Structures are given as C-alpha cells and as structure tokens.
C-alpha cells in the first residue's frame, strides 16, 4: 500500500506498476514471497479506494483460541445413508417422498434424481453426482458413493 503513493507522477499512475517503479518493485518482492496475484491486486484496489492499512487477524494454534471457534464443523463427519430403494428411484428418475422425522408424515414429493443432485452438491467433490452406481449398490448392500481420487 505504501508503494502506491507516487509523489513524482500523476495521481492515477501510482496504482500502475508500469508507471510506478516502487510499486513494481514491491509486487516483484511479494511474488517472490509467494503472495498470490489476487491478493496483490486486492491490496492495490484497496489503496485506490483510499485505504492506508490492512488489519490482518492473527490466530494462534491454541485449542481455546478464536481460530478454533471460526472453523466449527470442519472436522465433523457428516455422513448420509441412502437406501437401495432411493437409489433405484434415482436410476429410474422416479418420485421420492420426503417424510417428517418425528411422525413420518409425508412433507414433500420430489424427483429422486433432483434430491440426489442436491445431496451431491451439499456433500462437495467427494460424492460423485453423476447418478451412476455400482451393481453392489443394487443388491441390498449399503450403498457407498464413489470417491474421486
């Protein structure tokens, strides 16, 4: 940010590394220190908006630190289990009835394949969302989604 102040040239030139040698030098140094280009660009944008400093939060590795409060659930195992009946409905593009947890009453009817895609997106890249299943998942054995390597 300090390098964006170029007192020798036009005001808009101070944000252009081609016109501001101090900025060019600092960008080169930042890249050598493996600072991502997106971060460099963002700092220049903030300087252009009038910011003069950036306050970076500092976290310790202590179990009681604020850092651990910000990442709740990252070490949790959020497992889902789907039945063979549900997988057959996905393969045939059939309907699936969503039921209430407490009394089992029907809440909503939707296409099983649409529900599978929602589950796949929520699970992230570990779950294969292409609706292809192994033969084992159709034989009564608990289904396991394929994991990408």
C-alpha positions, 0 to 999 in steps of 0.5 A: 500500500505504501508503494502506491503513493507516487509523489513524482507522477500523476495521481492515477499512475501510482496504482500502475506498476508500469508507471510506478517503479516502487510499486513494481518493485514491491509486487516483484518482492511479494511474488517472490514471497509467494503472495498470490496475484489476487491478493496483490491486486486486492491490496492495490484496489484497496489503496485506490479506494483510499485505504492506508492499512490492512488489519490482518487477524492473527490466530494462534494454534491454541485449542481455546483460541478464536481460530478454533471457534471460526472453523466449527464443523470442519472436522465433523463427519457428516455422513448420509445413508441412502437406501437401495430403494432411493437409489433405484428411484434415482436410476429410474428418475422416479418420485421420492417422498420426503417424510417428517422425522418425528411422525413420518408424515409425508412433507414433500414429493420430489424427483429422486434424481433432483434430491440426489443432485442436491445431496451431491452438491451439499456433500462437495467433490467427494460424492460423485453426482453423476447418478451412476452406481455400482451393481453392489449398490443394487443388491441390498448392500449399503450403498457407498458413493464413489470417491474421486481420487 
